């Protein structure tokens, strides 16, 4: 089999590519290099530069590499940007997906794995989020992920394609320093960035109905997430798919204050976080139920939050050596 990974030079995509190659899968990557880093890719991977909106290119790639399954990660994914530019997000995330699925149908590719997001749920007031929890996204990014799931499932049913939609929660860490996240959009690199600039980490709201007053989230190591993609792809490959929708998380909650405490300990910085007003749209608690994932894939996340922070910090310091406290440089 050959798997096409769209967005495979990105932070998550490169980890998926490495996991699949290490497991003996043949992989070709399609990436427009808007945020991807080519150097992240394994040597064994063929890179095709281009967009999922380019139908002629897709036809050539799917046929030329005898692609038998697609892992679709290419997407715009910044919540704030999606609010400011909803047309961009719908064009890239929905129109681009439609073009890709048209090419998949025309080429007779029988398997399609879609990287979705916990953003499809919005801000549910539940202890554990299951796949049956109502989907009520609160921003255009989450809307495009939910609409993308609908389109993937409908196409699968209409054309006999086995599909899987993975709704993953908060991603952190790195399998190797050179694979670390280069963006500063998620909480871990955001705290790293503040520390590097000599500023205190920020906590948005400390008056939530949680044990320490800060929001609780489910964090998953990116290497675990990559292995979940591999497990789902192999499930589709052996005919065990059809129409899978799975949460990907650890099923454990960690508060923002707890996470920052781990970051400060690992990084060697001694600074008190500053508490600022709540942000609109932040749920007090968002933790996944991983029961269906365990049942369907026979797989569970293995790495803890400290491992995520340690590996992410190592990757950050590779690019930002000035982040190390004076005593550790």
C-alpha positions in Angstrom: 0.0 0.0 0.0 1.0 3.6 -0.5 -0.5 6.4 1.7 -0.7 10.0 0.6 -0.3 12.4 3.5 -1.5 15.9 2.7 0.1 18.5 4.8 2.8 16.0 5.6 5.6 18.5 6.2 3.7 20.2 9.0 4.2 19.7 12.7 1.6 16.9 13.0 1.9 15.7 9.4 5.7 15.1 9.7 5.2 13.0 12.9 2.5 10.9 11.1 4.9 10.5 8.1 7.7 9.3 10.5 5.4 6.9 12.3 4.1 5.4 9.1 7.5 5.0 7.5 8.9 3.5 10.7 6.1 0.9 10.6 7.0 -0.1 7.1 4.3 1.9 5.2 5.1 3.5 1.8 4.4 7.3 2.0 4.2 10.2 -0.4 3.6 13.7 1.0 1.7 16.6 -0.7 2.4 19.9 1.0 2.2 23.5 -0.3 5.0 24.5 2.1 2.9 27.4 3.5 3.7 26.2 7.0 5.5 22.9 6.4 9.2 22.3 6.9 10.6 19.9 4.3 13.6 19.0 6.5 11.2 17.3 8.9 10.4 14.6 6.5 12.0 11.1 6.5 14.5 10.4 3.6 12.3 7.6 2.4 9.3 9.9 1.7 8.6 11.5 -1.7 7.5 15.1 -1.4 5.2 16.7 -4.0 4.9 20.4 -3.6 1.4 21.7 -4.3 -2.2 22.3 -3.1 -5.1 19.9 -2.5 -7.1 22.4 -4.6 -5.0 21.5 -7.7 -7.1 18.7 -9.2 -4.7 18.0 -12.1 -1.8 17.6 -9.7 -3.9 15.3 -7.4 -4.8 13.1 -10.4 -1.1 12.7 -11.3 -0.1 12.0 -7.7 -2.8 9.5 -7.0 -2.2 7.6 -10.2 1.6 8.0 -10.5 2.2 6.7 -6.9 -0.6 4.1 -7.0 -2.0 5.6 -3.8 -4.4 3.3 -1.9 -5.2 5.5 1.0 -5.2 9.2 2.0 -4.4 10.8 5.3 -5.7 14.3 5.1 -4.0 16.8 7.4 -3.6 19.9 5.1 -5.8 22.6 6.6 -5.9 26.1 8.1 -6.1 25.7 11.8 -5.9 29.0 13.8 -9.1 29.8 15.6 -8.5 33.5 15.8 -7.6 33.8 12.2 -10.7 31.8 11.2 -12.9 34.4 13.0 -11.1 37.2 11.1 -11.1 35.3 7.7 -13.9 32.8 7.5 -14.0 32.8 3.7 -10.3 31.8 3.7 -11.0 28.9 6.1 -14.1 27.6 4.2 -12.2 27.9 0.9 -9.1 26.1 2.1 -10.7 23.6 4.5 -14.0 22.7 2.7 -13.5 23.6 -1.0 -10.0 22.1 -0.9 -11.3 18.9 0.8 -14.1 18.6 -1.9 -11.5 18.8 -4.7 -9.4 16.1 -3.0 -12.4 13.8 -2.5 -13.4 14.2 -6.1 -9.9 13.1 -7.1 -10.0 10.2 -4.6 -13.3 9.0 -6.0 -12.1 9.3 -9.6 -8.9 7.4 -8.8 -10.8 4.6 -7.0 -8.8 5.1 -3.7 -10.7 3.0 -1.2 -9.5 4.6 2.1 -9.6 8.1 3.5 -8.5 9.3 7.0 -9.5 12.8 8.0 -7.8 14.7 10.8 -10.6 16.5 12.6 -10.5 18.3 15.9 -12.2 18.6 19.3 -13.2 22.1 18.1 -16.2 20.4 16.6 -17.7 20.1 20.1 -17.6 23.8 21.0 -17.8 24.2 24.8 -19.9 21.2 26.1 -20.6 21.1 29.8 -19.8 17.5 30.4 -17.3 15.6 32.5 -16.0 13.5 29.6 -16.6 14.3 25.9 -17.7 11.2 24.0 -18.3 10.9 20.3 -22.0 11.2 20.9 -21.6 14.6 22.7 -23.5 17.2 20.5 -21.3 19.1 18.1 -21.8 22.8 18.5 -18.6 24.6 17.2 -18.2 28.2 18.2 -15.8 29.4 15.5 -15.3 29.0 11.7 -12.4 26.7 12.2 -14.5 24.2 14.2 -17.3 24.6 11.7 -15.1 23.7 8.8 -13.8 20.6 10.7 -17.4 19.5 11.4 -18.5 20.2 7.8 -15.4 18.3 6.6 -16.5 15.3 8.6 -19.9 15.4 7.0 -18.4 15.6 3.6 -16.0 12.7 4.2 -18.7 10.4 5.6 -21.2 11.2 2.8 -18.6 10.6 0.1 -17.6 7.4 1.8 -21.1 6.1 1.9 -21.9 7.2 -1.7 -18.7 5.7 -3.2 -17.8 2.7 -1.0 -14.8 4.4 0.6 -13.8 3.4 4.2 -13.4 6.5 6.2 -12.1 7.6 9.6 -12.4 11.0 11.3 -10.0 11.6 14.2 -11.1 14.3 16.6 -7.9 15.1 18.5 -7.6 17.3 21.6 -4.6 19.5 22.6 -1.4 18.4 21.0 2.0 19.0 22.4 5.6 17.6 22.5 7.9 16.3 19.8 9.2 12.9 18.9 12.6 14.5 18.2 13.8 18.1 18.7 14.0 18.8 15.0 10.3 17.8 14.6 9.1 20.3 17.3 6.3 22.8 16.6 7.7 26.0 15.0 4.5 28.0 15.6 3.5 29.9 18.7 -0.3 29.3 18.7 -0.8 26.6 21.4 -0.3 27.0 25.1 3.0 25.2 25.5 5.0 27.2 22.9 3.1 30.3 24.0 4.5 29.9 27.5 7.9 29.1 26.1 7.8 32.3 24.1 6.9 34.4 27.1 9.7 32.9 29.2 12.2 33.5 26.4 11.2 37.2 26.3 11.5 37.5 30.0 7.8 37.8 30.6 5.5 35.9 32.9 3.2 33.2 31.5 -0.5 34.2 31.3 -3.5 32.4 32.8 -6.8 33.5 31.2 -9.2 33.2 34.1 -8.7 31.6 37.5 -12.3 31.6 38.7 -13.6 28.6 36.8 -15.5 25.9 38.7 -12.4 23.6 38.8 -10.1 22.6 41.7 -7.6 25.4 41.1 -9.9 27.8 39.3 -8.2 27.4 35.9 -9.4 25.6 32.8 -8.9 21.8 32.5 -7.8 20.3 29.2 -6.8 17.0 27.7 -3.3 17.0 26.3 -1.9 14.4 24.0 1.7 13.9 22.9 2.1 14.4 19.1 4.0 11.1 18.9 1.0 9.4 20.4 -1.3 11.2 18.0 0.9 10.0 15.1 0.6 6.5 16.3 -3.2 6.9 16.5 -3.2 7.9 12.8 -1.2 4.8 12.0 -3.5 2.6 14.0 -6.6 4.1 12.2 -5.0 3.8 8.8 -4.2 0.1 9.4 -7.8 -0.5 10.6 -9.0 0.9 7.3 -6.4 -1.2 5.4 -7.7 -4.5 6.8 -11.3 -3.6 6.1 -12.2 -2.8 9.6 -13.2 0.8 8.9 -16.3 1.8 7.0 -17.2 4.9 9.0 -15.1 5.5 12.1 -15.3 8.7 14.3 -12.9 8.7 17.2 -11.7 11.0 19.9 -8.0 11.0 20.3 -6.9 12.1 23.8 -5.6 10.7 27.0 -8.9 10.8 28.9 -7.2 12.8 31.7 -7.6 16.4 32.6 -4.7 18.8 33.4 -5.4 22.3 34.5 -3.7 25.3 32.9 -1.9 26.1 36.2 -0.7 22.5 36.6 0.6 22.6 33.0 2.5 25.9 33.6 4.0 24.5 36.8 5.4 21.6 34.8 6.7 24.0 32.2 8.4 26.1 34.8 10.0 23.1 36.5 11.2 21.6 33.2 12.6 24.9 31.8 14.3 26.0 35.1 12.5 29.3 35.1 11.2 30.7 38.4 8.4 33.2 37.7 4.8 33.6 38.9 2.1 33.4 36.2 -0.1 36.5 35.8 -3.8 36.0 35.9 -5.8 37.9 33.3 -9.6 38.0 32.5 -11.3 35.0 31.0 -11.3 34.7 27.2 -14.6 34.3 25.4 -15.4 30.7 24.4 -13.1 28.9 26.9 -14.8 25.9 28.5 -14.1 25.2 32.1 -13.3 21.6 31.2 -12.7 19.7 28.0 -11.5 16.1 28.4 -12.0 13.3 26.0 -13.4 9.9 26.6 -11.0 7.5 24.9 -13.2 4.4 25.3 -14.2 4.1 21.7 -10.7 4.6 20.5 -9.4 1.9 22.7 -12.2 -0.4 21.7 -12.0 0.2 17.9 -8.2 0.5 17.5 -6.9 -1.5 20.5 -4.7 1.5 21.1 -4.2 4.0 23.9 -1.9 7.0 24.4 1.3 6.2 26.4 3.1 9.5 27.0 2.3 11.8 30.0 2.3 15.6 30.2 5.8 15.8 31.6 7.1 13.9 28.6 5.2 16.3 26.3 6.8 19.4 28.0 10.3 18.0 28.2 10.4 17.0 24.5 8.8 20.3 23.4 11.3 22.3 25.5 14.2 20.5 24.0 12.8 21.3 20.5 12.2 25.0 21.5 15.8 25.4 22.8 17.2 23.9 19.6 15.8 27.0 17.8 15.9 29.4 20.7 19.1 28.8 22.8 18.5 32.1 24.5 15.5 30.6 26.2 17.7 28.6 28.6 18.3 30.3 32.1 21.8 31.6 32.4 22.8 28.7 34.7 21.9 26.2 32.0 23.4 27.8 28.9 
